[in-house]
Structure formats: C-alpha cells, structure tokens
C-alpha cells in the first residue's frame, strides 16, 4: 500500500538509530554518489542514512519499471520524499518485459542495472548504493542452491561490484529486514510497499514468506551463518579466478588442447569457464562443459573435430587450440 500523499521523512535522532547509519559509518566511498531509491523501506533507510552521512553529496535514482498500475504512484512518492529532503532525483523509465522462460523479476533486474549506471554516469556520480540486506542475501543463496549453482552462485551478492561502467555498493548485507522495518515503523517514516511482494507465485516470495520463517525458528542466527558461507564461497571463487587467469595466460590467452590435457579435469573446467565468460560472454551448462572436457580428453589425432554448442555460439577445434564461433556470425 502506498504511503500518504505528503510524506515528511524524519532523519534519525542519532546515527545509531537508523540501522543503515551503522553500516555506512565506516565506509569511505568516492563522492558524490547515488542511492537506488524505490521508495520501499530498505532503500528509504539507506537514503536517509546516506544523506546524514554525506550532506549535499547524495542523489537518488528511481527506476520506473512500468510493470504494475502502482508504478506511477511509487515514482510520485519518491519525488515528494526527495523534495522534502532536498535530494536531487532522477526517474528513469525502462522496458522490463520478460522473455519466454524468464521471470518478471529477472527481467526487471536486467533492465535496472544498466539504467542505474547510465543515470549515475550522466550525473557524474562515483557510486550507486543498493538497499539489498541480509534477508535478500539469504534468499539469493537459497535460490542458487535450488538451481544447483556452483561457487559464483553460492557467493550470492557481492558487497561491491562494477557493471556497465559504474560502481555498485551494497552496504546493508549484514542488516536484517526486521531491524529495517521496525525502525521505519518506530520513526513513522513513510514508505511504499510493492503489492507483488506478497504474491507467493514468485519463487523469491515463497522463500521469504514460507522458508525464512521456518529457518528463523530452527536456526535463529541463520542470517549471520549463511552470510559467512557466502563470503567463504566468494573467497574460494576469487582464488579460482586467480588460478584461471594464470592458466590462460600460460596458454597465451587461448585454451590449447595439449596444455589442457596436462591439467586435472577440474582445473580444465575452471579455465574454460573463465575463458568463455571473459572472452566471449558465454556460459556453459554442466552438460555442455562435461561434453567439452570429454572431447578435449579424446582429442588425440589431428582429425578429431570439436564443435559444441555453448551460449549463442560453438566451441570448435582450431588446430591445437579451441576457438569460439558466434552463431550469428557463422
């Protein structure tokens, strides 16, 4: 349900009162910066804390997805709050229609980050703060587990990352949703509530409303322990990336069949994933990668050919090396 038509946000009486203020207190970020502001509780506490932490150095960016009737009301709410705070606001409209087999949430996310990056660049902003919190991190981890993800998926959401030429920061990953909502209610801060958040037809909402309460009852500290697991996974993935970079460099940037055959299979898989992702923006499924590794192992004669569909193209044998041929340019 939308907030009142004339919101008057109240900053915290002290930095510790706003749970986001504690998270921002130790951060040294390049200025000026933006807050990705939806009008919901999470981005609202982040915006208020950021304005308090860096007076005059904060702007807001609202992404208008246009996916529901309430979207115009969300944007108007954000305009009123930002006007009351004296914070410049950009409202960016995006087309977030989803393709066959893609969830509306995934489509919205894919449209959101490029739009945020463009808005930040246009305004000369050095970073964009995102309001995802500890519960969001747990949901992301559980989604990854449900899909059989590898380390990149189990690492969930990184606290800092770059995309589309912009730096994104998630300072609230150690802050629970309950602390945010309790503070908003105590302070009487007006926020909007996306009505689709209650729709358990969406997988993430089923996790939020059905799985997380059960976890809370069985493992009260699950946010901290799950968060620690995501950090362990991120560290392990960082190590694997370092190894892949070194292995690929020894092959002059292109996987060599003879060189691959001298590696352990897991190390072959690691460097091939890295090569496909960084050089060709392609991602192999587990079945595709297994087939590729089998073909590399069997490639012992000059006449042995390799051509395996991966992403939008094919991995092919080119002499003693592997190449990638985009299907559109074939």
Sine and cosine of phi, psi and omega as CSV:
sin_phi,cos_phi,sin_psi,cos_psi,sin_omega,cos_omega
0.00,0.00,0.67,-0.74,-0.05,-1.00
-0.95,0.32,0.36,-0.93,0.01,-1.00
-0.98,0.21,0.03,-1.00,0.02,-1.00
-0.90,0.44,0.44,-0.90,-0.09,-1.00
-0.93,0.36,-0.25,0.97,0.00,-1.00
-0.80,-0.60,0.94,0.33,-0.07,-1.00
-0.92,0.39,0.62,-0.79,0.07,-1.00
-0.76,-0.65,1.00,0.05,-0.05,-1.00
-0.89,0.45,0.61,-0.79,0.01,-1.00
-0.92,-0.39,0.88,-0.48,0.06,-1.00
-0.91,0.41,0.36,-0.93,-0.01,-1.00
-0.91,0.41,0.51,-0.86,0.05,-1.00
-0.93,0.38,-0.50,0.87,0.05,-1.00
-0.58,-0.81,0.41,-0.91,-0.05,-1.00
-0.82,0.57,-0.55,0.84,-0.06,-1.00
-0.95,0.30,-0.33,0.94,-0.06,-1.00
-0.92,0.40,-0.61,0.79,0.01,-1.00
-1.00,0.01,0.86,-0.50,-0.05,-1.00
-0.87,0.50,-0.44,0.90,0.04,-1.00
-0.96,0.27,-0.42,0.91,-0.03,-1.00
-0.91,0.42,-0.62,0.78,0.03,-1.00
-0.89,0.45,-0.67,0.75,-0.01,-1.00
-0.90,0.43,-0.55,0.84,-0.03,-1.00
-1.00,0.09,-0.32,0.95,-0.16,-0.99
-0.84,0.55,-0.63,0.77,-0.07,-1.00
-1.00,-0.10,0.07,1.00,-0.06,-1.00
-1.00,0.07,0.70,-0.71,0.10,-1.00
-0.91,-0.42,0.99,-0.13,-0.10,-0.99
-0.92,-0.39,0.47,-0.88,0.07,-1.00
-0.93,0.38,0.64,-0.77,-0.04,-1.00
-0.89,-0.45,0.43,-0.90,-0.06,1.00
-0.97,0.25,0.24,-0.97,-0.02,-1.00
-0.65,-0.76,0.14,-0.99,-0.02,-1.00
-0.83,-0.55,0.40,-0.92,0.19,-0.98
-0.93,-0.38,0.79,-0.61,0.13,-0.99
-0.95,0.30,0.95,-0.31,-0.23,-0.97
-0.92,-0.40,0.94,-0.34,0.02,-1.00
-1.00,-0.03,-0.35,0.94,-0.12,-0.99
0.99,-0.15,-0.19,0.98,0.04,-1.00
-0.97,0.25,0.09,-1.00,-0.08,-1.00
-0.87,0.49,-0.68,0.73,-0.10,-0.99
-0.90,0.44,-0.77,0.63,-0.02,-1.00
-0.96,0.29,-0.41,0.91,0.02,-1.00
-0.93,0.36,-0.74,0.68,0.01,-1.00
-0.90,0.43,-0.56,0.83,0.02,-1.00
-0.92,0.38,-0.68,0.73,0.02,-1.00
-0.89,0.46,-0.73,0.69,-0.01,-1.00
-0.88,0.47,-0.66,0.75,0.00,-1.00
-0.93,0.38,-0.63,0.77,-0.01,-1.00
-0.92,0.39,-0.66,0.76,0.04,-1.00
-0.88,0.47,-0.62,0.78,0.02,-1.00
-0.95,0.32,-0.61,0.80,-0.05,-1.00
-0.96,0.27,-0.62,0.78,-0.06,-1.00
-0.76,-0.65,0.96,0.28,-0.05,-1.00
-0.84,0.54,0.74,-0.68,0.05,-1.00
0.97,0.23,0.02,1.00,-0.05,-1.00
-0.90,-0.43,0.16,0.99,-0.13,-0.99
-0.86,-0.50,0.71,-0.70,0.16,-0.99
-0.86,-0.52,0.17,-0.99,0.01,-1.00
-0.82,-0.57,0.56,-0.83,0.06,-1.00
-0.79,-0.61,0.84,-0.54,0.04,-1.00
-0.93,-0.36,0.81,-0.58,0.04,-1.00
-0.99,-0.11,0.88,-0.48,-0.01,-1.00
-1.00,-0.08,0.97,-0.22,-0.06,-1.00
-0.99,0.16,-0.41,0.91,0.00,-1.00
0.91,0.41,0.41,0.91,-0.06,-1.00
-1.00,0.03,-0.18,0.98,-0.03,-1.00
-0.51,-0.86,0.29,-0.96,-0.08,-1.00
-0.89,0.47,-0.47,0.88,-0.07,-1.00
-0.98,0.20,-0.08,1.00,-0.12,-0.99
-0.87,0.49,-0.64,0.76,0.01,-1.00
-0.91,0.42,-0.60,0.80,0.04,-1.00
-0.91,0.40,-0.60,0.80,0.06,-1.00
-0.87,0.50,-0.73,0.69,-0.04,-1.00
-0.89,0.45,-0.65,0.76,0.00,-1.00
-0.91,0.41,-0.65,0.76,0.07,-1.00
-0.85,0.53,-0.71,0.70,-0.02,-1.00
-0.89,0.45,-0.63,0.78,0.04,-1.00
-0.88,0.48,-0.69,0.73,-0.04,-1.00
-0.93,0.38,-0.67,0.74,0.01,-1.00
-0.90,0.44,-0.71,0.70,-0.02,-1.00
-0.91,0.40,-0.58,0.81,0.06,-1.00
-0.90,0.44,-0.65,0.76,0.01,-1.00
-0.91,0.41,-0.55,0.84,0.00,-1.00
-1.00,0.08,-0.23,0.97,-0.10,-1.00
0.95,0.30,0.54,0.84,-0.03,-1.00
-0.96,-0.28,0.81,-0.59,0.07,-1.00
-0.88,0.48,0.64,-0.77,-0.04,-1.00
-0.78,-0.63,0.72,-0.69,0.20,-0.98
-0.95,-0.32,0.74,-0.67,0.12,-0.99
-0.94,-0.34,0.89,-0.46,-0.03,-1.00
-0.92,-0.39,0.82,-0.57,0.05,-1.00
-1.00,-0.02,0.67,-0.74,0.02,-1.00
-0.76,-0.65,0.41,-0.91,0.13,-0.99
-1.00,-0.09,0.92,-0.39,-0.12,-0.99
-0.87,-0.49,0.52,0.86,0.06,-1.00
-0.91,0.42,0.63,-0.78,-0.07,-1.00
-0.99,-0.16,0.56,-0.83,0.02,-1.00
-0.99,0.16,0.16,-0.99,0.04,-1.00
-0.85,0.53,0.79,-0.62,0.01,-1.00
1.00,0.08,-0.04,1.00,-0.01,-1.00
-0.95,-0.31,0.68,-0.74,0.00,-1.00
-0.97,0.23,0.49,-0.87,0.07,-1.00
-0.84,0.54,-0.57,0.82,0.00,-1.00
-0.90,0.43,-0.69,0.73,0.02,-1.00
-0.90,0.43,-0.67,0.75,0.02,-1.00
-0.89,0.45,-0.67,0.75,0.02,-1.00
-0.90,0.44,-0.65,0.76,0.00,-1.00
-0.91,0.42,-0.66,0.75,0.01,-1.00
-0.90,0.44,-0.55,0.84,0.03,-1.00
-0.99,0.17,-0.49,0.87,-0.13,-0.99
-0.93,0.37,-0.74,0.67,-0.12,-0.99
-0.91,0.42,-0.71,0.71,0.08,-1.00
-0.86,0.50,-0.60,0.80,0.01,-1.00
-0.92,0.39,-0.66,0.75,0.06,-1.00
-0.88,0.47,-0.68,0.73,-0.01,-1.00
-0.90,0.44,-0.69,0.72,0.02,-1.00
-0.89,0.46,-0.69,0.72,0.00,-1.00
-0.89,0.46,-0.66,0.75,0.01,-1.00
-0.90,0.43,-0.71,0.71,0.01,-1.00
-0.89,0.46,-0.69,0.72,-0.03,-1.00
-0.87,0.49,-0.54,0.84,-0.04,-1.00
-1.00,-0.10,0.04,1.00,0.00,-1.00
0.94,0.35,0.51,0.86,-0.03,-1.00
-1.00,0.01,0.57,-0.82,-0.15,-0.99
-1.00,-0.04,-0.31,0.95,-0.02,-1.00
-0.35,-0.94,0.35,-0.94,0.06,-1.00
-0.82,-0.57,0.84,-0.55,0.03,-1.00
-1.00,0.01,0.71,-0.71,0.00,-1.00
-0.92,-0.40,0.54,-0.84,-0.14,-0.99
-1.00,-0.08,0.22,0.98,0.02,-1.00
-0.89,0.46,0.66,-0.75,-0.12,-0.99
-0.86,-0.51,-0.17,-0.98,-0.11,-0.99
-0.89,0.46,-0.62,0.78,0.02,-1.00
-0.92,0.40,-0.63,0.78,0.06,-1.00
-0.88,0.48,-0.62,0.78,0.00,-1.00
-0.90,0.43,-0.67,0.75,0.03,-1.00
-0.90,0.43,-0.69,0.73,0.03,-1.00
-0.85,0.52,-0.68,0.74,0.00,-1.00
-0.90,0.44,-0.66,0.75,0.04,-1.00
-0.89,0.45,-0.71,0.70,-0.02,-1.00
-0.91,0.41,-0.59,0.80,0.09,-1.00
-0.89,0.46,-0.68,0.73,0.01,-1.00
-0.89,0.46,-0.69,0.73,0.03,-1.00
-0.88,0.47,-0.65,0.76,-0.03,-1.00
-0.91,0.41,-0.38,0.92,-0.01,-1.00
-0.99,-0.15,0.06,1.00,0.00,-1.00
0.93,0.36,0.59,0.81,-0.08,-1.00
-0.94,0.34,0.38,-0.93,0.11,-0.99
-1.00,0.02,-0.30,-0.96,-0.07,-1.00
-0.84,0.54,-0.67,0.74,0.00,-1.00
-0.84,0.54,-0.62,0.78,0.04,-1.00
-0.95,0.32,-0.63,0.78,-0.01,-1.00
-0.95,0.32,-0.36,0.93,0.09,-1.00
-0.95,0.32,-0.23,0.97,0.05,-1.00
0.84,0.54,-0.70,-0.71,-0.12,-0.99
-1.00,-0.07,0.82,-0.57,0.04,-1.00
-0.95,0.30,0.52,-0.86,0.02,-1.00
-0.93,0.36,-0.47,0.88,0.03,-1.00
-0.65,-0.76,0.70,-0.71,0.07,-1.00
-0.40,-0.91,0.28,-0.96,0.04,-1.00
-0.90,-0.43,0.65,-0.76,0.02,-1.00
-0.41,-0.91,0.71,-0.71,0.05,-1.00
0.81,0.59,0.59,0.80,0.08,-1.00
0.98,0.18,0.20,0.98,0.00,-1.00
-0.81,-0.59,0.44,-0.90,0.07,-1.00
-0.99,-0.13,0.80,-0.61,0.02,-1.00
-0.92,-0.40,0.64,-0.76,-0.03,-1.00
-0.76,-0.65,0.73,-0.69,0.06,-1.00
-0.92,-0.40,1.00,0.01,-0.09,-1.00
-0.99,0.17,-0.14,0.99,-0.14,-0.99
-0.97,-0.24,0.26,0.96,-0.09,-1.00
-0.92,0.40,-0.26,0.97,0.07,-1.00
-0.98,-0.21,0.10,1.00,-0.03,-1.00
-0.97,-0.26,0.79,-0.62,-0.01,-1.00
-0.98,0.18,0.45,-0.89,-0.01,-1.00
-0.88,0.47,-0.58,0.82,-0.04,-1.00
-0.89,0.46,-0.69,0.73,0.00,-1.00
-0.88,0.48,-0.63,0.78,0.01,-1.00
-0.91,0.42,-0.75,0.66,-0.08,-1.00
-0.95,0.33,-0.55,0.84,0.06,-1.00
-0.92,0.40,-0.66,0.76,0.00,-1.00
-0.91,0.41,-0.68,0.73,0.02,-1.00
-0.86,0.51,-0.69,0.72,-0.01,-1.00
-0.92,0.38,-0.67,0.74,-0.01,-1.00
-0.90,0.43,-0.62,0.78,-0.05,-1.00
-0.99,0.10,-0.22,0.97,-0.05,-1.00
0.93,0.36,0.51,0.86,-0.02,-1.00
-0.98,0.21,0.79,-0.62,-0.02,-1.00
-0.97,0.25,0.74,-0.68,0.04,-1.00
-0.66,-0.75,0.27,-0.96,0.10,-0.99
-0.97,-0.23,0.42,-0.91,0.03,-1.00
-0.83,-0.56,0.88,-0.48,0.02,-1.00
-0.93,0.38,0.87,-0.49,-0.05,-1.00
-0.89,0.45,-0.38,0.92,0.00,-1.00
-0.96,0.29,-0.22,0.98,0.00,-1.00
-0.90,0.44,-0.35,0.94,-0.01,-1.00
-1.00,-0.07,-0.05,1.00,-0.08,-1.00
-1.00,0.09,0.96,-0.28,-0.06,-1.00
-0.99,0.16,0.17,0.99,0.19,-0.98
-0.93,0.37,-0.41,0.91,0.04,-1.00
-1.00,0.07,0.71,-0.71,-0.07,-1.00
-0.84,0.54,-0.71,0.70,-0.03,-1.00
-0.88,0.47,-0.60,0.80,0.02,-1.00
-0.93,0.36,-0.58,0.82,0.07,-1.00
-0.89,0.45,-0.66,0.76,0.06,-1.00
-0.88,0.47,-0.70,0.71,-0.07,-1.00
-0.90,0.43,-0.69,0.72,-0.14,-0.99
-1.00,-0.06,-0.39,0.92,-0.06,-1.00
-0.93,-0.37,-0.67,0.74,-0.10,-0.99
-1.00,0.09,-0.73,0.68,-0.08,-1.00
-0.88,0.47,-0.65,0.76,0.07,-1.00
-0.87,0.49,-0.60,0.80,0.04,-1.00
-0.92,0.39,-0.64,0.77,0.06,-1.00
-0.89,0.45,-0.65,0.76,0.01,-1.00
-0.85,0.52,-0.66,0.75,-0.02,-1.00
-0.95,0.31,-0.64,0.77,-0.07,-1.00
-0.99,0.12,-0.61,0.79,-0.07,-1.00
-0.71,-0.71,1.00,0.09,-0.13,-0.99
-0.84,0.54,-0.42,0.91,-0.04,-1.00
-0.97,-0.24,0.46,0.89,-0.11,-0.99
-0.90,0.44,-0.51,0.86,0.00,-1.00
-0.87,0.48,-0.71,0.70,-0.01,-1.00
-0.93,0.37,-0.71,0.71,-0.06,-1.00
-0.94,0.33,-0.64,0.77,0.05,-1.00
-0.92,0.40,-0.63,0.77,0.05,-1.00
-0.88,0.48,-0.62,0.79,0.04,-1.00
-0.91,0.42,-0.62,0.79,0.03,-1.00
-0.90,0.43,-0.64,0.77,0.02,-1.00
-0.90,0.44,-0.58,0.81,0.03,-1.00
-0.94,0.35,-0.62,0.79,0.08,-1.00
-0.88,0.47,-0.69,0.73,0.01,-1.00
-0.90,0.45,-0.64,0.77,0.02,-1.00
-0.90,0.43,-0.64,0.77,0.04,-1.00
-0.91,0.42,-0.68,0.73,0.03,-1.00
-0.90,0.44,-0.65,0.76,0.02,-1.00
-0.91,0.42,-0.61,0.79,0.04,-1.00
-0.89,0.46,-0.65,0.76,0.05,-1.00
-0.90,0.44,-0.69,0.72,0.03,-1.00
-0.88,0.47,-0.61,0.80,0.04,-1.00
-0.90,0.44,-0.66,0.75,0.02,-1.00
-0.88,0.47,-0.70,0.71,0.02,-1.00
-0.89,0.45,-0.67,0.74,-0.01,-1.00
-0.90,0.44,-0.67,0.74,0.03,-1.00
-0.87,0.50,-0.70,0.71,-0.01,-1.00
-0.92,0.40,-0.68,0.73,0.00,-1.00
-0.90,0.44,-0.69,0.72,-0.02,-1.00
-0.93,0.37,-0.58,0.81,0.04,-1.00
-0.89,0.46,-0.60,0.80,0.02,-1.00
-0.93,0.38,-0.32,0.95,0.06,-1.00
-0.98,-0.20,0.33,0.94,0.04,-1.00
0.87,0.50,0.51,0.86,0.13,-0.99
1.00,0.03,-0.10,0.99,0.00,-1.00
-0.75,-0.66,0.77,-0.63,-0.05,-1.00
-0.86,0.51,0.81,-0.58,0.07,-1.00
-0.99,-0.15,0.69,-0.72,-0.08,-1.00
-0.90,0.43,-0.72,0.70,0.01,-1.00
-0.88,0.47,-0.67,0.74,0.00,-1.00
-0.91,0.42,-0.64,0.77,0.02,-1.00
-0.90,0.44,-0.65,0.76,-0.04,-1.00
-0.91,0.42,-0.30,0.95,0.03,-1.00
-1.00,0.04,-0.07,1.00,-0.01,-1.00
-0.99,-0.15,0.37,-0.93,0.20,-0.98
-0.90,0.44,0.54,-0.84,-0.07,-1.00
-0.83,0.56,-0.66,0.75,-0.01,-1.00
-0.90,0.44,-0.57,0.82,0.01,-1.00
-0.96,0.29,-0.58,0.82,0.12,-0.99
-0.85,0.52,-0.75,0.66,-0.02,-1.00
-0.86,0.51,-0.65,0.76,-0.03,-1.00
-0.89,0.46,-0.74,0.68,-0.05,-1.00
-0.96,0.30,-0.54,0.84,0.03,-1.00
-0.94,0.35,-0.65,0.76,0.09,-1.00
-0.85,0.53,-0.73,0.69,-0.02,-1.00
-0.88,0.48,-0.71,0.70,-0.02,-1.00
-0.89,0.47,-0.73,0.68,0.00,-1.00
-0.88,0.48,-0.69,0.72,-0.05,-1.00
-0.94,0.35,-0.75,0.67,-0.13,-0.99
-0.99,0.16,-0.56,0.83,-0.06,-1.00
-1.00,-0.05,-0.41,0.91,-0.13,-0.99
-0.71,-0.71,0.11,0.99,0.01,-1.00
0.77,0.64,0.65,0.76,-0.02,-1.00
-0.86,-0.51,0.50,-0.87,0.01,-1.00
-0.76,-0.65,0.83,-0.55,-0.01,-1.00
-1.00,0.04,0.66,-0.75,0.14,-0.99
-0.94,0.35,0.21,-0.98,0.02,-1.00
-0.87,0.50,-0.66,0.75,0.00,-1.00
-0.91,0.41,-0.67,0.74,0.01,-1.00
-0.91,0.42,-0.67,0.74,-0.01,-1.00
-0.92,0.39,-0.65,0.76,0.04,-1.00
-0.88,0.48,-0.67,0.74,0.02,-1.00
-0.90,0.44,-0.65,0.76,0.02,-1.00
-0.89,0.45,-0.69,0.72,0.01,-1.00
-0.90,0.43,-0.63,0.78,0.06,-1.00
-0.89,0.46,-0.67,0.75,-0.01,-1.00
-0.92,0.39,-0.62,0.78,0.05,-1.00
-0.89,0.45,-0.68,0.73,0.00,-1.00
-0.89,0.45,-0.59,0.81,-0.04,-1.00
-1.00,0.09,-0.10,1.00,-0.11,-0.99
-0.99,0.16,0.99,0.13,-0.09,-1.00
-0.88,-0.48,-0.01,1.00,0.07,-1.00
-0.78,-0.63,0.35,-0.94,-0.02,-1.00
-0.90,0.43,-0.47,0.88,-0.07,-1.00
-1.00,0.09,-0.07,1.00,-0.02,-1.00
-0.96,0.28,0.88,-0.48,-0.04,-1.00
-0.99,-0.15,0.51,-0.86,0.09,-1.00
-0.78,-0.62,0.79,-0.61,0.11,-0.99
-0.45,-0.90,0.98,-0.22,-0.10,-0.99
-0.80,-0.60,0.77,-0.63,0.01,-1.00
-0.93,0.36,0.82,-0.58,0.08,-1.00
-0.62,-0.78,0.82,-0.57,0.00,-1.00
0.88,0.48,-0.76,-0.65,-0.01,-1.00
-0.99,-0.13,0.33,0.94,-0.04,-1.00
-0.44,-0.90,-0.37,-0.93,-0.08,-1.00
-0.72,-0.69,0.66,-0.75,0.20,-0.98
-1.00,0.04,0.81,-0.59,-0.08,-1.00
-0.78,-0.62,0.43,-0.90,0.13,-0.99
-0.99,0.16,0.73,-0.68,0.07,-1.00
-0.75,-0.66,1.00,0.06,-0.09,-1.00
0.94,0.35,-0.84,-0.55,0.03,-1.00
-0.99,-0.11,0.25,0.97,-0.02,-1.00
-0.81,-0.59,0.24,-0.97,0.12,-0.99
-0.97,-0.23,0.64,-0.77,0.07,-1.00
-0.80,-0.59,0.20,-0.98,0.01,-1.00
-0.80,-0.60,0.82,-0.57,-0.01,-1.00
-0.92,-0.38,0.90,-0.44,0.04,-1.00
-0.92,0.38,0.71,-0.70,-0.06,-1.00
-0.88,0.47,-0.54,0.84,-0.04,-1.00
-0.95,0.31,-0.42,0.91,-0.02,-1.00
-0.98,-0.20,0.00,1.00,-0.03,-1.00
-0.94,0.35,0.00,0.00,0.00,0.00
